[in-house]
Amino acid sequence: MFYHLQLSGEAASPFYQLREELATASGEAGLTEAELNSRIMAIESGVIKDSLNADAIYMAELPLVKAYKGKYPYCISIYTYKKGQPSMFFKCFLTETGKKMENDYLSRLFKALKYRNDEWAYNEDTYLEESYKLFLRIRE
């Protein structure tokens, strides 16, 4: 499930949100801003940014005190941003084996997502019509 957060000012920045999440997850309240910033990878140009059609992508590996569900010791937090669009937030949990394939998994994720260029607006009638076509219409 995705939630669109309506924030303003610096708090609306995906970079700021990721920085706060990293500080909380690390449990190291004494980290300086420079130390937090050095742990965040910002992608503001290049193939990944272009394929996603985002203005910026921010990623950081979050430290987990205990492996998620007992088998996922790694967590990558990803925040994407495009002006005028909702930000997207993802958590990728990886096993030891998955960590070795991290680049492949992230590449697949970024290829599967794309911000649109046009002004998109939710249309209830179109939604119902398309839902009917996909799920409710009896197939001949």
C-alpha positions in Angstrom: 0.0 0.0 0.0 1.3 3.5 -0.9 0.6 6.6 1.0 1.1 10.1 -0.3 2.4 12.3 2.5 1.4 16.0 2.3 4.3 17.8 3.9 5.6 21.3 3.4 9.0 23.0 3.6 12.1 20.9 4.3 10.0 18.1 5.7 8.6 17.5 2.2 12.0 16.7 0.8 12.6 12.9 0.3 16.2 13.5 1.2 15.2 15.0 4.5 12.8 12.2 5.2 15.4 9.5 4.4 18.0 11.3 6.6 15.5 11.3 9.5 14.7 7.6 9.0 18.4 6.8 8.9 19.1 8.6 12.1 16.2 6.9 13.8 17.1 3.4 12.5 20.7 3.7 13.4 19.9 4.7 17.0 22.9 7.0 16.8 21.4 10.3 17.8 24.9 11.8 17.9 25.5 11.5 14.2 26.4 14.7 12.6 24.5 16.0 9.5 27.6 15.3 7.4 27.8 11.7 8.6 24.1 11.1 7.9 24.5 12.8 4.5 27.4 10.6 3.6 25.3 7.4 4.1 22.7 8.5 1.6 23.2 8.0 -2.1 21.6 10.6 -4.3 20.9 9.8 -7.9 20.1 13.1 -9.7 21.3 12.1 -13.2 22.0 9.0 -15.3 20.3 5.9 -16.6 18.3 5.0 -13.4 17.0 8.5 -13.0 16.1 8.7 -16.7 14.4 5.3 -16.8 12.2 6.2 -13.8 11.7 9.7 -15.1 12.3 11.1 -11.6 13.9 14.4 -10.7 15.8 12.7 -7.9 16.2 9.3 -6.2 17.7 8.9 -2.7 18.8 5.5 -1.3 20.3 4.3 2.0 20.9 1.0 3.7 19.1 1.1 7.0 20.7 -0.8 9.8 18.4 -3.5 11.3 18.8 -4.5 14.9 17.1 -7.8 14.2 16.6 -9.5 10.8 13.1 -8.8 9.4 11.0 -11.9 9.7 14.1 -13.7 10.9 15.7 -14.0 7.5 16.1 -10.5 6.0 19.1 -8.8 7.6 19.4 -6.0 5.0 17.0 -3.1 4.3 17.4 -0.6 1.5 15.2 2.5 1.8 14.4 4.2 -1.5 12.7 7.6 -1.9 11.9 9.0 -5.4 10.8 12.5 -6.2 9.3 14.2 -9.2 8.0 17.8 -8.9 4.2 17.9 -9.1 3.9 14.1 -8.5 3.6 12.1 -5.3 6.9 10.9 -3.9 7.3 7.1 -3.9 8.8 5.3 -0.9 10.1 1.7 -1.0 11.7 -0.7 1.4 13.7 -3.6 -0.1 14.5 -6.4 2.4 17.2 -8.7 1.3 18.6 -12.1 2.5 22.3 -12.8 2.5 21.9 -14.3 -1.0 19.7 -11.4 -2.1 22.4 -8.9 -1.0 24.7 -10.4 -3.5 22.1 -9.7 -6.2 21.2 -6.2 -4.9 22.1 -4.3 -8.1 20.1 -6.7 -10.3 17.0 -6.4 -8.0 17.3 -2.6 -7.9 17.7 -2.4 -11.7 14.5 -4.5 -12.1 12.6 -2.3 -9.7 13.6 0.9 -11.4 12.7 -0.6 -14.8 9.2 -1.5 -13.6 8.4 2.0 -12.4 8.0 5.3 -14.2 6.6 8.7 -13.4 4.4 10.1 -16.2 5.0 13.4 -17.9 1.4 14.4 -18.4 -0.9 15.9 -15.8 -2.6 12.8 -14.5 -5.8 13.0 -12.4 -7.8 10.3 -10.8 -11.1 9.7 -12.7 -13.7 7.6 -10.9 -15.6 6.7 -14.1 -12.5 5.6 -15.9 -11.4 3.6 -12.9 -14.7 1.7 -12.7 -14.8 1.1 -16.4 -11.2 -0.3 -16.5 -11.8 -2.4 -13.4 -14.9 -3.9 -15.0 -12.9 -4.7 -18.1 -10.1 -6.3 -16.1 -11.9 -8.1 -13.3 -15.7 -8.3 -13.7 -16.6 -8.8 -17.3 -17.3 -12.4 -18.2 -14.7 -13.6 -20.7 -16.0 -15.1 -23.9 
